[in-house]
Amino acid sequence: MVSPDFIKQLNGYGLTTARILYRLPDFPALLQTYVWQDYDVAPDFPVLNGFLSFWQSSLEGPLHSVRVAHAKLLKPAELTLRSGEFRLH
């Protein structure tokens, strides 16, 4: 049985991590951090945008900022041929 996450990676999805800073509803001067991670497609990030839409419509803490990192886990191998000899004693 193949993992659904592996199938997503074969279809071009990469691992996306978002650091979300939001204001506490009772103390708006304080910021709280939430880390979100899922498979998503760059540069549009439909899964992340769906989560942020849900956040804004359903949760009380207003968003301050979102920082996104994205990496494709399956990609062509990068090989570099080097010539040389190394000796260890």
Stockholm file with secondary structure:
# STOCKHOLM 1.0

chainA/1-89         MVSPDFIKQLNGYGLTTARILYRLPDFPALLQTYVWQDYDVAPDFPVLNGFLSFWQSSLEGPLHSVRVAHAKLLKPAELTLRSGEFRLH
#=GR chainA/1-89 SS CCCHHHHHHHTTCEEEEEEEEEECSSCTTCEEEEEEEEEECTTTCHHHHHHHHHHHHHCSSCEEEEEEEEECSSCCCCCCCCCCCCCCC
#=GC SS_cons        CCCHHHHHHHTTCEEEEEEEEEECSSCTTCEEEEEEEEEECTTTCHHHHHHHHHHHHHCSSCEEEEEEEEECSSCCCCCCCCCCCCCCC
//
